[in-house]
Amino acid sequence: MNSELVKQALDKVTNPNILVNLISRRVRQLSSGGGGMNRPFIESEKPLGSADTALEEIVQEKINFEKLSEDELQ
């Protein structure tokens, strides 16, 4: 994983635990093949690994998350 991309992604998603979960889920989606959500949302001049692709998507705000309140969890 590119450490500079990690720093930039942490500027967007300030909680490192949430960032790890976002990257993990996105890597699984990218690795599963097929179409739709399994394709990168970004174009890159150089080949990127799945984790770097997920990080770049977060940095470019192609993917994000919504924090649920405790009421919504019940």
C-alpha positions, 0 to 999 in steps of 0.5 A: 500500500502506498503510504502517501495514499494512506495519508491522503485517505485519512484526511477524508476518513479520519477514523483509521478503523473505518478506513481499514474497513472501507479498504477491506470491503472495496478490495473484496469487491474488486477481487471478486470479478464480474462487472458493476461494483467490481470495476474500479471507479478511477482510471490510472496511468499506472497499474495499481493493486486493489488496496491502492485502487481503493485508497485512490477511490477514497481520495478522489471521493468516488466512494465514501461511507455513511455513519449510522446513529445508534437509533438506526442500528436497532 
